[in-house]
Amino acid sequence: MPISDSEIAQVRAATDIVALMSEYVALKKSGRRWTGLCPFHGEKTPSFSVNAEEGRYYCFGCRASGDQITFVREMQHLDFIEAVRLLADRAGIELHEDANAGPARKERQELLSAMAAAVEWYHDRLLNAPDARPVRDYLRSRGISGEIARQFKLGWAPDEWDALSAALKLSEKTLTGTGLGFVNKRGRSQDALRARLIFPIFDSAGRAIAVGGRILPPDPNRPVREDARVEAKYKNSPETAIYSKRKTLYALNWAKDDIIKSGEIIVCEGYTDVIAFFGAGLARAVATCGTALGEDHFRTMRNFATRIVLAYDADKAGQSAAASVYQWERQHEVDVLVARLPKGSDPAELAQKDPDALRQAVANAVPFLQFRLDRVLDAANLATAEGRVRAAEAAMLVLAEHPSELVRDQYLMQVADRLRLEPSALRPRVGELARNPVKREIPNEPPPEGPARRRVSSGSMPRPGLEALRLYLHFPREAKERFIAQYFVNETQREIFEGLATGAPVSEVVDALERRGEEDAAGVLSQLVVDELDREYTSDDVTAVVSQLLRRAVSEELKNVERELRGGTLSPDVAMATIRDVKERVSMLETPHGELAEKDLRSWLLTRRAGDTP
Ligand SMILES: [Zn+2]
């Protein structure tokens, strides 16, 4: 059963577009609009504009436009129905189709509620259960207070087979669907995590979607049991219908605000590193969830910040696939930097020992290429000529990976200087390596093509018509009574006006125009609705625009009169009188008698063009 138009309207009305978009993009209030960096194309200055009241967005850069539904469709690669369902979920609206359709969606909803309940249950165990006392002691010893435990909703999975499944009475389907447990060989429900500290993982909207579990280090006061199994330090939820590892960044839900404020995002390796950064006053750290940093992560991150600081252990950072990093920098217009942590230390340790050093490492983060070069040069023996030549060869290999010749050359001079060599001696070798790379990581797949963007521009349209529509949209109190469809000589503008005059929300007007194949009109309206009025308008402005529109509309109509005169369907007397009267009224516009003239001309156009519109 399709979703009805009234339900779609209800979903739109219930969805605050600014709140929705803020889950993905940093928006700032600017006049009556909200603006930000466009999530659909890479850019460094904002050309993305949102009209909160009408629930519309438009990008002046790539011309992406739409409403709440289009937005989630594009961001999450959903079809129309899926997007409406997602927004209905979010707004707590039950769609009529729910009764007999959308089992996948209902299932998703069940998994999300089960995960939320599990996170609460684990959290409560950590805070209150007697068996969690050693865990609480351990956390305190690592500098993790009760306050932090509450902030990150940390939990405790007790050392029992089925404590969670039994307490929450989860069905087999939900248990396995969330990855919270499984059915064992004897056909009984069993928890996936036991005797582990729980780090719940939320999506950027703050919904629990997975959990990570860490074993505690062995208690030195307790003898290790003979039969103790060797277990992985971390055990995480598997990929499920609600959890995609390569799309998720741990802690993004908490870090978002600070990331937007600072324009910087810190990427680290584990949950405890993230918590350490928050503790050191850098509440803009996130971690990947058991996968390497990849294309999907960059897509998410670049919507929030353009400065991305990797805070990995130095060896790990050095191993990041350079070709991919440079490609992401270019493709998403972000800068990837590396925080130089003291050798052998991770952020969690450093935050405890010397939080200042941690903050410094982030503040002094160096570009990725610089970091890689430094590692090569720092490891080299520069005392001998042979050592310097070997270092030069290694440095050239690193340099050659960067796609920009200009960037390569900047660093080449630095390398030459450090190795006491002539830049001209190194340049040919770098050029050669760049053209014939020794080995290169396979570049990531290009981004999938987004829905076709409208290429319509309002730039070539008559100004007065555009002004009139703008006033009509943004200054309705004064404008509503003064405009009629017959004033618009431009077909597209008239279509838009007629849509708006029905009083329907803009998104519905856009939909209706699209359904009728009026793509141009839909595109222009999408843009107009996010335009900012550059000042407060008065009724004088409306009068001026009405006059301009009228002059144009009247002169078009007079051509018809002349045509009729030539064709003999209008007698010369009547035609002449009409032309004289109309021209006289036009000359009176914007004089003290303007109001009267406007009324007369309006009536004349209405009678002349009564049959014009269906
Ligand atoms: Zn754009």
Boltz pocket constraint, residues with backbone or C-beta under 6 A from the ligand:
constraints:
  - pocket:
      binder: B
      contacts: [[A, 38], [A, 39], [A, 40], [A, 41], [A, 48], [A, 59], [A, 60], [A, 61], [A, 62], [A, 63], [A, 64]]
      max_distance: 6.0
